[in-house]
Amino acid sequence: MSDHPSIFISVDGIDGVGKSTQIATIRDSLEQKGCSIEQVRDPGSSAIGTRLRSLLLESELQMHRRTEAMLFMASRCEMIETTIRPALAEGRCVLSDRFLLSTVVYQSVGDASCSNEAVAPEMLWELGALANGGLRPDLTLLLDMPASRAMERIDRPADRMESRGVEYLETVRRRFLDQLQYSSDRTAVINADQPPEKVSADIREVVSSVMS
C-alpha cells in the first residue's frame, strides 16, 4: 500500500485530443509522488465491461439512445465495484480514461443520423449517480481542442461515436465544457491544441496542486 493518500482522477474529452499520451504523463507524475496506480478505461476494465465496450463502440447494431446510455452505466457500475472501489480502499490512486461525464455528454447531444431523441443531461446525471453508487472523481481533467483539429489526429477507423461527423463532435466538445462543472468538485480544462510537452506541463501543475 502507498504511503500517499489515494486519489481518483478521470481524464476526458473528444477523441483525438491526446488522452492516451497524457494519461501516461499523469501516471508517471503520480508514481513519482509515491502512488500505486490502478488504471482503467470507461467503458471496460471488467469482464462484463469489456463485452459491453465491444457492443457499444464496435458493433453495427442500432440501439435506442436510452439503451445505449444504460449499457454505459452498467459497464461503469461493474468497473467501480470490481476495480475502482477496491483499489481506493487499498490506498491506490485510480486513473480513468473517461467516466460518467462522457456518457452524459455523448448521450445528451442530438444527432441528425439517429432518429432516437437525446437524453436530458439532468436525467443522465441522476441515473449515473445511482449506477456509480455516488462515487465521483476527486479531479476531472478535460482535454479540449476544436473537433476539426482533433479529427485530423485520428489515424484509425472511426468508432460509432466518431462516425457521426465533425459537426456532431464539435457540439459534443461544447457540451463537455458546459457539463464539466457537475463531474467533480475539482475540475480543470486543459488546452490540448498545443505541443504535447506543454500539455503535459499544464497537467502536472494541476495534479501537483491537487496532491499537495
Secondary structure, 3 states (H helix, E strand, C coil): CCCCCCCEEEEECCCCCCHHHHHHHHHHHHHHCCCCEEEEECCCCCHHHHHHHHHHHCCCCCCCHHHHHHHHHHHHHHHHHHHHHHHHHCCCEEEEECCHHHHHHHHHCCCCCCCCCCCCHHHHHHHHHHHCCCCCCCEEEEEECCHHHHHHHCCCCCCCCHHHCHHHHHHHHHHHHHHHHHCCCCEEEEECCCCHHHHHHHHHHHHHHHHC
